[in-house]
Amino acid sequence: SECSAFVFAGLNPDSAARHFDDASIAGTALRNAFSAGVPALFVANDVLLTSDTAVSKTESHIYAAYYGYMELVKGLGITRGISVVPRLFEDPDYVDNRASALFWELAKGNASFGVMIDAGSHVSIESGVLRTAGGTPAIVVDARTAHTTGFPAWIDPGRSQPRQNAALIGAMIHVVPP
């Protein structure tokens, strides 16, 4: 509660989420600090935890989205309706999981915006303006105009969950160059 800034690096969303719960001491202290305007830097996968909900286990298996292995966990809620998925193209084995996770999270968590960024790129939100920097553009999904969401129903034989992706009919996709 006395920190003047925070740096989040190397957290596992599966375990970190429980510490950020509203009922925990750490969660309460962080929310109070963020409400007071204390700056924070989230490095790599830690940015997943900035939204109201986050998708975990995107790297648990190269077919995690396909087999239904991913999970929604509670985030910090500091980006207020914006979900961010980092490192989109960094490893081709996980591109499908990361992209699917964003659309799945937008539909399940009812966020208004989704942002996908690649390794070496970053975004900042200052006074409601999204700025990007780095080697690749950010991909922004505006889900505010989505009038219909849909989820796959087919389950791969031998699996218990359907594919984790979502259709957002009426959403807009924007490419924001650095």
Phi, psi and chi 1 to 4 in degrees:
 res  aa     phi    psi   chi1   chi2   chi3   chi4
   1 SER       -  -12.3   61.7      -      -      -
   2 GLU  -100.3    1.2  -59.5  -63.2  -40.1      -
   3 CYS   -72.3  145.6  -67.8      -      -      -
   4 SER   -96.6   -9.7   58.1      -      -      -
   5 ALA  -165.4  161.9      -      -      -      -
   6 PHE  -130.2  143.1  -63.6   96.4      -      -
   7 VAL  -125.5  123.8  176.1      -      -      -
   8 PHE  -109.0  121.9  -65.3   87.5      -      -
   9 ALA  -148.6  130.0      -      -      -      -
  10 GLY    79.2   20.3      -      -      -      -
  11 LEU   -82.0  150.7  -61.4  176.1      -      -
  12 ASN   -97.7  116.2  178.4  -23.4      -      -
  13 PRO   -56.1  -30.5  -22.2   30.3      -      -
  14 ASP   -62.3  -44.4  -56.4  -29.5      -      -
  15 SER   -93.1  -32.5   58.7      -      -      -
  16 ALA   -66.5  -33.4      -      -      -      -
  17 ALA   -57.0  -36.6      -      -      -      -
  18 ARG   -68.6  -26.8   72.8  175.0  178.6  -98.2
  19 HIS   -77.5  -19.7  -62.1  -63.8      -      -
  20 PHE   -94.8    4.9  -62.3  147.9      -      -
  21 ASP   -60.5  147.0 -172.0   85.2      -      -
  22 ASP   -56.7  -29.6  -64.8  -23.0      -      -
  23 ALA   -81.6  -12.4      -      -      -      -
  24 SER   -86.7  155.8   74.3      -      -      -
  25 ILE   -62.6  -45.1  -66.1  170.7      -      -
  26 ALA   -63.7  -43.6      -      -      -      -
  27 GLY   -61.3  -43.5      -      -      -      -
  28 THR   -64.5  -44.9  -59.4      -      -      -
  29 ALA   -62.8  -43.1      -      -      -      -
  30 LEU   -64.6  -45.9  -75.6  170.7      -      -
  31 ARG   -61.3  -40.4  -81.6  174.4 -175.6   68.7
  32 ASN   -64.1  -42.0  -70.2  -20.1      -      -
  33 ALA   -64.7  -45.3      -      -      -      -
  34 PHE   -65.1  -37.9  -64.8  141.8      -      -
  35 SER   -63.5  -30.6  -66.3      -      -      -
  36 ALA   -83.9   -0.6      -      -      -      -
  37 GLY    90.7   14.5      -      -      -      -
  38 VAL   -66.5  128.0  173.4      -      -      -
  39 PRO   -71.7  154.8   22.4  -27.6      -      -
  40 ALA  -142.3  145.1      -      -      -      -
  41 LEU  -121.0  126.8  171.5   65.5      -      -
  42 PHE  -113.7  121.3  -67.4   84.8      -      -
  43 VAL  -100.7  132.0  179.6      -      -      -
  44 ALA    54.3 -129.2      -      -      -      -
  45 ASN   -64.1  -16.3  -81.4   -8.2      -      -
  46 ASP   -63.1  -23.4  -65.2  -42.1      -      -
  47 VAL   -64.4  -21.6   75.5      -      -      -
  48 LEU   -55.8  -32.9  -66.6  165.8      -      -
  49 LEU   -80.0   -1.4  -64.7  166.3      -      -
  50 THR   -77.0  -22.7   62.0      -      -      -
  51 SER   -83.8  176.2   59.6      -      -      -
  52 ASP   -64.4  -41.1  -63.9  -39.5      -      -
  53 THR  -128.2  156.8   58.5      -      -      -
  54 ALA  -133.8  153.8      -      -      -      -
  55 VAL   -98.8  123.9  177.5      -      -      -
  56 SER  -106.9  169.8   68.4      -      -      -
  57 LYS    67.8   24.2  -59.5 -171.3  178.7  179.5
  58 THR   -67.6  -21.0   55.9      -      -      -
  59 GLU  -113.2   17.6  -63.5  166.5   15.1      -
  60 SER   -75.7  -23.6   62.6      -      -      -
  61 HIS  -163.2  145.9 -170.1  -79.3      -      -
  62 ILE   -65.7  -18.1   61.7  171.3      -      -
  63 TYR  -113.2   31.3  -61.6  117.3      -      -
  64 ALA   -57.6  -44.1      -      -      -      -
  65 ALA   -68.2  -39.2      -      -      -      -
  66 TYR   -67.2  -39.3 -170.8   76.4      -      -
  67 TYR   -91.8   -4.3  -68.1  151.5      -      -
  68 GLY    80.5   31.2      -      -      -      -
  69 TYR   -86.2  -18.3  -66.6  160.5      -      -
  70 MET   -72.3  158.3  -61.5 -174.3  -54.3      -
  71 GLU  -136.6  151.1  -65.7  179.3    0.9      -
  72 LEU   -89.9  133.1  -77.0  177.3      -      -
  73 VAL  -126.5  161.5  -64.3      -      -      -
  74 LYS   -74.4  133.7 -176.8  168.9  178.0   52.6
  75 GLY  -102.4 -172.4      -      -      -      -
  76 LEU   -82.2  -19.6  -72.0  164.4      -      -
  77 GLY    69.8   25.5      -      -      -      -
  78 ILE   -90.5  -16.1   60.6  172.9      -      -
  79 THR   -92.7    4.1   53.7      -      -      -
  80 ARG    44.3   75.4  -62.8 -175.4 -178.8  102.7
  81 GLY    85.5    9.8      -      -      -      -
  82 ILE  -117.8  122.4  -58.2  171.9      -      -
  83 SER  -102.5  138.3  -63.5      -      -      -
  84 VAL  -124.0  133.3 -177.8      -      -      -
  85 VAL  -119.7  116.9  171.2      -      -      -
  86 PRO   -91.7  170.9   35.2  -36.4      -      -
  87 ARG    58.2   37.6  -58.1  168.8   51.3 -146.3
  88 LEU   -53.0  -54.0 -179.3   61.7      -      -
  89 PHE  -102.5    6.4  -58.6  113.7      -      -
  90 GLU   -55.8  -42.9  178.9 -175.4   59.8      -
  91 ASP  -131.9  115.9 -175.8  -22.3      -      -
  92 PRO   -58.8  -23.2   11.1  -18.1      -      -
  93 ASP   -67.4  -22.1  -73.9  -19.6      -      -
  94 TYR  -115.3    4.5  -63.2  102.7      -      -
  95 VAL   -58.3  -45.9  170.7      -      -      -
  96 ASP   -62.0  -43.5 -178.1   55.0      -      -
  97 ASN   -60.9  -46.1  -69.7  -12.1      -      -
  98 ARG   -67.4  -45.6  -67.9  174.8  179.6  144.8
  99 ALA   -66.7  -44.0      -      -      -      -
 100 SER   -61.4  -39.5  -66.0      -      -      -
 101 ALA   -59.1  -40.7      -      -      -      -
 102 LEU   -64.0  -49.6 -177.9   74.7      -      -
 103 PHE   -65.4  -38.1  -72.8   93.3      -      -
 104 TRP   -64.0  -44.6 -170.4   62.0      -      -
 105 GLU   -65.4  -41.1 -179.7 -179.3   -6.1      -
 106 LEU   -59.7  -42.9  -74.1  171.3      -      -
 107 ALA   -74.5  -42.3      -      -      -      -
 108 LYS   -76.0  -40.1  -71.4  -81.0 -168.0 -179.3
 109 GLY   -92.5   -4.0      -      -      -      -
 110 ASN    58.8   35.3  -62.9  -47.1      -      -
 111 ALA   -74.9  154.3      -      -      -      -
 112 SER   -85.3  -33.0  -61.1      -      -      -
 113 PHE  -133.2  149.9  -66.6   95.8      -      -
 114 GLY  -129.6  142.1      -      -      -      -
 115 VAL  -128.8  128.3  179.3      -      -      -
 116 MET  -114.3  128.8  -67.5 -177.4  -84.4      -
 117 ILE  -129.5  157.5   57.0  175.0      -      -
 118 ASP  -100.5  168.5 -162.5   17.4      -      -
 119 ALA   -59.6  140.8      -      -      -      -
 120 GLY    84.9   -5.0      -      -      -      -
 121 SER  -112.4  159.3  -63.9      -      -      -
 122 HIS  -149.6  160.0   70.9  -86.7      -      -
 123 VAL  -125.4  152.6  -63.2      -      -      -
 124 SER  -134.9  148.3   62.7      -      -      -
 125 ILE  -120.8  113.2  -57.8  170.2      -      -
 126 GLU  -129.7  123.7  -60.6  168.7   22.5      -
 127 SER    53.1   38.9  -58.2      -      -      -
 128 GLY    78.9    6.3      -      -      -      -
 129 VAL  -109.0  127.6  176.6      -      -      -
 130 LEU   -88.9  125.9 -179.0  114.9      -      -
 131 ARG  -120.4  143.9  -69.2 -175.8  170.9   81.4
 132 THR  -123.0  155.1   66.1      -      -      -
 133 ALA  -151.6  151.9      -      -      -      -
 134 GLY   127.0 -169.0      -      -      -      -
 135 GLY   -83.2  -18.6      -      -      -      -
 136 THR  -130.0  153.2   57.5      -      -      -
 137 PRO   -71.4  162.6   18.5  -22.6      -      -
 138 ALA   -89.7  147.3      -      -      -      -
 139 ILE  -108.7  121.4  -60.3  168.9      -      -
 140 VAL  -112.2  128.2  177.2      -      -      -
 141 VAL  -107.0  117.5  179.6      -      -      -
 142 ASP   -95.8  103.3 -178.2  -11.8      -      -
 143 ALA   -92.5    2.9      -      -      -      -
 144 ARG   -62.1  -31.1  -66.1  175.4  -58.5  170.5
 145 THR   -94.9    3.1   56.4      -      -      -
 146 ALA   -68.0  120.9      -      -      -      -
 147 HIS   -98.8  -13.5   51.9   80.1      -      -
 148 THR  -144.2  135.8  -54.2      -      -      -
 149 THR  -119.8  150.1   58.3      -      -      -
 150 GLY  -145.3  152.2      -      -      -      -
 151 PHE  -127.4  144.9  -60.7   94.4      -      -
 152 PRO   -60.9  143.1  -19.2   29.7      -      -
 153 ALA  -106.0  -20.9      -      -      -      -
 154 TRP   -68.9  135.3 -177.0   80.1      -      -
 155 ILE  -115.0  128.1  -61.1  173.9      -      -
 156 ASP   -60.0  134.6 -171.7   43.4      -      -
 157 PRO   -53.3  132.9  -25.7   34.6      -      -
 158 GLY    89.5   -2.4      -      -      -      -
 159 ARG  -111.6  158.5  -53.9  -68.8  174.8 -156.2
 160 SER  -105.0  -11.5   60.3      -      -      -
 161 GLN  -120.4  147.7  -60.2  -70.5  -33.6      -
 162 PRO   -75.6  168.1   25.4  -31.5      -      -
 163 ARG   -55.4  139.1  177.4  164.0  172.5   40.5
 164 GLN   -99.3   92.8  -68.1  166.9  -51.9      -
 165 ASN  -153.9  174.1 -160.6  -14.1      -      -
 166 ALA  -152.4  149.0      -      -      -      -
 167 ALA   -97.7  133.6      -      -      -      -
 168 LEU  -119.7   88.2  -58.9  169.6      -      -
 169 ILE   -73.4  122.6  -50.4  -60.1      -      -
 170 GLY    98.2   -4.9      -      -      -      -
 171 ALA   -72.4  159.0      -      -      -      -
 172 MET  -115.1  141.7  -60.4  -68.8  -67.0      -
 173 ILE  -113.5  130.0  -64.0  177.7      -      -
 174 HIS  -122.4  144.7  -53.6  -85.5      -      -
 175 VAL  -108.5  120.7  176.8      -      -      -
 176 VAL  -109.0  107.9 -178.7      -      -      -
 177 PRO   -72.4  153.8   23.6  -28.8      -      -
 178 PRO   -69.0      -    4.1   -2.9      -      -
